[in-house]
Amino acid sequence: MKSLTVYLLTNLIVGFVTAQNIRYDISFPNAVHHEAEISLTVKNAKAGPAIFRMSRSSPGRYATHEFGKNIYALTAWDKAGKQLEITRTDADVYEVARHSGFIKVRYTLFGYYADGTYASVDETGAHLNMPATLLWMKGMEKDSSLIEVNFSLPESKNWTIATQLKPAARPNLFTAPGMQYLMDSPVKIGKLKYQQWQLQNPDGKPYSIRLALDAAATEEQAKDFAVKIKNITRQAQAVYGETPVYDYGTYTFLVSINPYVYGDGMEHRNSTMITLPEVFNGSNDELEAFSHEFFHCWNVERIRPKSLEPFNFEKSNMSSELWLAEGFTQYYGDLLMKRCGYYSNEAWFGAVSRYINAKEAVPGGKEYSPVDNSRNAVFVDAGVAVDKTNYPNHFSSYYPYGAAIALALDLTLRDSFNSSLDDFMRLLWKKHGKPEKPYTVADVQKALTELTGSAAFAAGFFNRYIYGHESFDYAAALAKAGFVLKNVNAGKAWLGNAKFTDGLKIAGPTVKNTPLYNGGLDVGDEIISIEGKSIATPDELSAAIAAYQPGKEITLSYKHNGDTKTVKLVLGQSPFFSIATFESEGKEIDSKVANFRENWWGNKIKE
Ligand SMILES: [Zn+2]
């Protein structure tokens, strides 16, 4: 009895303190024209001007965006339904200068881009990433008071709502413990097909994993597809030994596989938004994004870089750690596909080759560190600009580059420390993920010292490959697993890795240390002849080059801004690598190599 009194009292006090001050109401009266009507109601607003704004960044997307461009027709109202003056003080900022604590701001949202960042509304449903959808009041970003989100759905449509937001007592009403969680919680509305399974942790606690699928699939196809995804979730769980404690007990895959979306995968704390622009077929080819995104519920959502906390919604957070947060996730996305048996050997070896090339064959990897490259994410992660960039000469994506670091570390730990990257991820989970203690690069180096027992090794690895950009000896490391590292097209002449438009017009900046670059050609130049012989297509160019050996000096003519120029340039050899098994090279493998491979990419689920 006593405890009940205490409970009731506590409940009343808590109820009073967290009185619901913020509520969103979202409806779709003009879905056919891609509009949503949204209102934000603030009760008990502080005295003085209230500032409302749209976000310029979105959790998981590392570049800056301008979501303010797609809201309009703003009005503000008081409790009695009397209009308040609302002033636009900046492109995406609005002010209600005079109010008496109750403010309701209404606006129209236009959305026609279904991916992991933006919003889309139409007659088939709504696809809402919250920063692209919700106006917010300054101060909310630091407040963890409960926020209500209410949806009014058209009655005739049989739509349902899938989200990581907490369902409230009545349908279509959800809550979020503050704006940081709300903005991390995308919402998918439509005719969704649901599948659900459970993952059991060693402590006996089960967690529900849900698939909410928007695709032209039968129930049977959705069920079969879910069985495959379940396998991925179990392989990922096996790396860490347990799943995170999902808030509200459930993790949700919000998935659109149809030709009307844009390709993307975006991780969130207890869900992911996956959009594949193709007709659903349920094949293994459609699973890669699931593997990558699910691994994120440990690596980045809970093993979290300090630089991403708290999330800044007014500009993107710069992070030095995306080589780990994204690159290691890229590596595991592919590795889990292999462990599940969803990748052929060719697909897996192709992925490994791409990692190595991102680090060892392009200027962004050879001359810039993973830390440097991570810091460029604010420009490159779906960042949109009209002017051209010189990324081919100073940037290599932290996805494959980070995966190249993961590969180097995994092979080294397996060969020299009787350990593996799985062990390292499990240690990071124990030290930083499970206790939700955000990390810095220095913390990761400390963890590597702890795992290997060698501060000298950890310092050497970080100084050479994380803060630095030294070349890693992949040939030696891969030999332990029975692979040879080969130069692509060895012994064949090569002009450079240029892409062409309109015949032979160079489409992007030429790359340092390639014959085209050394010959003075660059973006916009159009190749017209080699050794006096006219050529007009990429195929004709390849055929002409194939007649020579690397090292041969040739005469090449091209057009630059209307002028014809002729240069002499020395043909080179492709810097790109591929890997091949010892067996395919006619070499036997012993049981040690076979075991190395099995431990590396064999099935980790013990039935
Ligand atoms: Zn990712």
Residues whose N, C-alpha, C, O or C-beta is under 5 A from the ligand:
A	BS01	ZN	E326
